[in-house]
Amino acid sequence: MDVEIVNATGQHRFEAHLGDRVAAVVAYRDTGRVRELIHTQVDAEFEGQGVASALARGALDELRAEGLLVRPTCPYVTGWIKRHAEYLDMVEPQAKPLVTSA
């Protein structure tokens, strides 16, 4: 499965594209140098296929490349970062408890 991650800046969301379909999205809002990832939604047809994971990784990789911090208020992204410690350095200090608590 070849997932392309697109930053749809006009809609304030990252999109996971499979071919010509938008399979999943994660909405965000920006506050200065912090991007809050608010909500992830996967089309029912693509659930359980790793699309949300690819979307989280792609969005966070883009934030890293832009030098932004992340505030993961979306439960999916919070859980994803907990399982991928290499992204902990990107979490804004005030949001660290979200990704370091049990």
C-alpha positions as YAML, in Angstrom:
chain: A
units: angstrom
residues:
- id: 1
  name: MET
  ca: [0.00, 0.00, 0.00]
- id: 2
  name: ASP
  ca: [1.53, 3.29, -1.14]
- id: 3
  name: VAL
  ca: [0.28, 6.11, 1.10]
- id: 4
  name: GLU
  ca: [1.05, 9.72, 0.12]
- id: 5
  name: ILE
  ca: [0.84, 12.31, 2.90]
- id: 6
  name: VAL
  ca: [-0.30, 15.77, 1.82]
- id: 7
  name: ASN
  ca: [-0.46, 18.92, 3.93]
- id: 8
  name: ALA
  ca: [-3.76, 20.54, 2.91]
- id: 9
  name: THR
  ca: [-2.90, 23.88, 4.49]
- id: 10
  name: GLY
  ca: [-6.11, 25.58, 3.37]
- id: 11
  name: GLN
  ca: [-8.12, 23.00, 5.30]
- id: 12
  name: HIS
  ca: [-5.69, 22.83, 8.25]
- id: 13
  name: ARG
  ca: [-5.18, 19.11, 7.96]
- id: 14
  name: PHE
  ca: [-2.84, 16.43, 6.75]
- id: 15
  name: GLU
  ca: [-4.35, 13.91, 4.36]
- id: 16
  name: ALA
  ca: [-3.35, 10.32, 3.61]
- id: 17
  name: HIS
  ca: [-3.97, 9.65, -0.08]
- id: 18
  name: LEU
  ca: [-4.28, 6.19, -1.59]
- id: 19
  name: GLY
  ca: [-4.41, 6.77, -5.31]
- id: 20
  name: ASP
  ca: [-7.06, 9.41, -5.87]
- id: 21
  name: ARG
  ca: [-8.80, 8.73, -2.53]
- id: 22
  name: VAL
  ca: [-8.39, 10.58, 0.76]
- id: 23
  name: ALA
  ca: [-8.18, 7.60, 3.12]
- id: 24
  name: ALA
  ca: [-7.54, 9.50, 6.37]
- id: 25
  name: VAL
  ca: [-7.04, 12.99, 7.77]
- id: 26
  name: VAL
  ca: [-5.59, 14.57, 10.88]
- id: 27
  name: ALA
  ca: [-6.81, 18.09, 11.64]
- id: 28
  name: TYR
  ca: [-4.54, 20.69, 13.16]
- id: 29
  name: ARG
  ca: [-4.33, 24.25, 14.42]
- id: 30
  name: ASP
  ca: [-1.21, 26.38, 14.70]
- id: 31
  name: THR
  ca: [-0.16, 28.54, 17.62]
- id: 32
  name: GLY
  ca: [3.18, 30.16, 16.90]
- id: 33
  name: ARG
  ca: [5.79, 27.41, 16.46]
- id: 34
  name: VAL
  ca: [3.45, 24.72, 17.85]
- id: 35
  name: ARG
  ca: [1.07, 22.66, 15.73]
- id: 36
  name: GLU
  ca: [-1.71, 21.01, 17.69]
- id: 37
  name: LEU
  ca: [-2.86, 17.72, 16.14]
- id: 38
  name: ILE
  ca: [-6.52, 17.65, 17.11]
- id: 39
  name: HIS
  ca: [-8.37, 14.74, 15.52]
- id: 40
  name: THR
  ca: [-7.60, 11.78, 13.28]
- id: 41
  name: GLN
  ca: [-10.26, 10.19, 11.11]
- id: 42
  name: VAL
  ca: [-9.86, 7.15, 8.86]
- id: 43
  name: ASP
  ca: [-12.39, 6.22, 6.18]
- id: 44
  name: ALA
  ca: [-14.06, 2.95, 7.25]
- id: 45
  name: GLU
  ca: [-12.85, 1.24, 4.07]
- id: 46
  name: PHE
  ca: [-9.22, 1.78, 5.11]
- id: 47
  name: GLU
  ca: [-9.41, 1.01, 8.85]
- id: 48
  name: GLY
  ca: [-6.91, -1.52, 10.17]
- id: 49
  name: GLN
  ca: [-4.53, -1.15, 7.21]
- id: 50
  name: GLY
  ca: [-1.90, 1.09, 8.80]
- id: 51
  name: VAL
  ca: [-3.11, 4.28, 7.13]
- id: 52
  name: ALA
  ca: [-3.44, 6.23, 10.40]
- id: 53
  name: SER
  ca: [0.06, 5.19, 11.43]
- id: 54
  name: ALA
  ca: [1.49, 6.32, 8.09]
- id: 55
  name: LEU
  ca: [-0.42, 9.59, 8.46]
- id: 56
  name: ALA
  ca: [0.90, 10.23, 11.98]
- id: 57
  name: ARG
  ca: [4.49, 9.49, 10.93]
- id: 58
  name: GLY
  ca: [4.22, 11.63, 7.78]
- id: 59
  name: ALA
  ca: [2.67, 14.59, 9.62]
- id: 60
  name: LEU
  ca: [5.28, 14.46, 12.40]
- id: 61
  name: ASP
  ca: [8.13, 14.11, 9.90]
- id: 62
  name: GLU
  ca: [6.90, 17.25, 8.13]
- id: 63
  name: LEU
  ca: [6.65, 19.13, 11.44]
- id: 64
  name: ARG
  ca: [10.21, 18.10, 12.28]
- id: 65
  name: ALA
  ca: [11.43, 19.30, 8.88]
- id: 66
  name: GLU
  ca: [9.69, 22.65, 9.47]
- id: 67
  name: GLY
  ca: [11.22, 22.97, 12.95]
- id: 68
  name: LEU
  ca: [7.82, 22.95, 14.66]
- id: 69
  name: LEU
  ca: [6.80, 21.41, 17.96]
- id: 70
  name: VAL
  ca: [3.69, 19.30, 18.34]
- id: 71
  name: ARG
  ca: [0.86, 19.38, 20.87]
- id: 72
  name: PRO
  ca: [-0.84, 15.98, 20.42]
- id: 73
  name: THR
  ca: [-4.38, 16.39, 21.77]
- id: 74
  name: CYS
  ca: [-5.71, 13.74, 19.39]
- id: 75
  name: PRO
  ca: [-5.87, 10.43, 21.32]
- id: 76
  name: TYR
  ca: [-4.60, 8.45, 18.33]
- id: 77
  name: VAL
  ca: [-1.54, 10.66, 17.82]
- id: 78
  name: THR
  ca: [-0.86, 10.71, 21.57]
- id: 79
  name: GLY
  ca: [-0.84, 6.92, 21.66]
- id: 80
  name: TRP
  ca: [1.25, 6.73, 18.50]
- id: 81
  name: ILE
  ca: [3.95, 8.99, 19.96]
- id: 82
  name: LYS
  ca: [3.96, 6.89, 23.15]
- id: 83
  name: ARG
  ca: [4.84, 3.87, 20.97]
- id: 84
  name: HIS
  ca: [7.45, 5.78, 18.91]
- id: 85
  name: ALA
  ca: [9.80, 7.42, 21.40]
- id: 86
  name: GLU
  ca: [11.94, 8.90, 18.62]
- id: 87
  name: TYR
  ca: [9.26, 11.61, 18.30]
- id: 88
  name: LEU
  ca: [9.14, 12.60, 22.00]
- id: 89
  name: ASP
  ca: [11.64, 15.42, 21.44]
- id: 90
  name: MET
  ca: [9.10, 17.17, 19.22]
- id: 91
  name: VAL
  ca: [6.39, 17.39, 21.86]
- id: 92
  name: GLU
  ca: [6.08, 20.84, 23.40]
- id: 93
  name: PRO
  ca: [7.17, 20.83, 27.06]
- id: 94
  name: GLN
  ca: [3.67, 21.57, 28.44]
- id: 95
  name: ALA
  ca: [2.25, 18.56, 26.55]
- id: 96
  name: LYS
  ca: [4.91, 16.01, 27.61]
- id: 97
  name: PRO
  ca: [2.63, 14.51, 30.30]
- id: 98
  name: LEU
  ca: [0.20, 13.51, 27.53]
- id: 99
  name: VAL
  ca: [2.78, 11.19, 25.97]
- id: 100
  name: THR
  ca: [4.82, 10.08, 28.98]
- id: 101
  name: SER
  ca: [2.07, 9.02, 31.40]
- id: 102
  name: ALA
  ca: [0.66, 5.48, 31.49]
...
